[in-house]
Amino acid sequence: MPLPLVYHDEYSPPFPDGHRFPMEKFRLLRDHLVASGLTSDGELRRPEPCPAEILALAHDPAYIERYCSGALSREELRRLGLPWTPALARRTLLAVGGSLLAAELALEHGLACHLAGGTHHAHYDHPSGFCIFNDLAVIARYLLASGRAGRVLVFDCDVHQGDGTARILEDTPDAITVSLHCEQNFPARKAKSDWDIGLPRGMGDADYLKVVDDALNYLLPLYQPDIVLYDAGVDVHRDDALGYLELSDAGLAARDSAVLRHCLEREIPVLGVIGGGYDPDRAALARRHGILHHSAARLWRELGLG
């Protein structure tokens, strides 16, 4: 069987022209993966919207209702940085559902990737930084509560600290949060992950990859998780508008391959989500996000998964 990939046609709803959040990147990523021969549209798994009761494992029910009904305050919308529309609200529920589906597929097959996800700035009762509901925290709480996993490790390589994930899961001892991020970047006030690895501005491929290898060689044997949730943000790229690190395309491919291989060679299932990426060249950004899926497909074939 092919590598399980999750996507929904409503991931890129209409959005204001010139908005700095690249909402069309999800559709362009799908188009790129199909055009490059990695998958076909018919092979992509389509999720259902995440039910409110599962969202409530990680979020305040009053906040869930406030967002879904379009009743966020002006201050909340400012912190979010996105306009509210019914289409965006539905897209948000579908995207969390997509991460949940991909996590279940990863547990079943060893590896799965989502063509969205990684909304790590969303907090228990408010949005932040383009993130509405925190799919990483929802998945961790859901897998633990349902008994599908006894320990979950979040390995977040987005260039920004996963502050929302850290705060939501700080009192969940079997959900281990690891954030590998540029120290001098958003958010200004950092949360406390279980493991925060702050990186200096300007770090390039070789130094970054050594940090990744050292972290996983230490953390995976230490915690022996039942699944790793990997946020493969590409805003670490040297051409990203919001990043401040200096990774190349080759560096991203090496990073993604290393993270996946560290997990799979230890027989730890791994879910990949795409995280952040803000290059104004949207086609280039979609190709950059696709590095995760191409890296995963190569390992899927090499290791004979499925």
Secondary structure, 3 states (H helix, E strand, C coil): CCCCEECCCCCCCCCCCCCCCCCCHHHHHHHHHHHCCCCCHHHCECCCCCCHHHHCCCCCHHHHHHHHCCCCCHHHHHHHCCCCCHHHHHHHHHHHHHHHHHHHHHHHHCEEEECCCCCCCCCCCCCECCECCCHHHHHHHHHHHCCCCCCEEEEECCCCCCHHHHHHCCCCCCEEEEEEEECCCCCCCCCCCCEEEEECCCCCHHHHHHHHHHHHHHHHHHHCCCEEEEECCCCCECCCCCCCCCECHHHHHHHHHHHHHHHHCCCCCEEEECCCCCCCCHHHHHHHHHHHHHHHHHHHHHCCCC
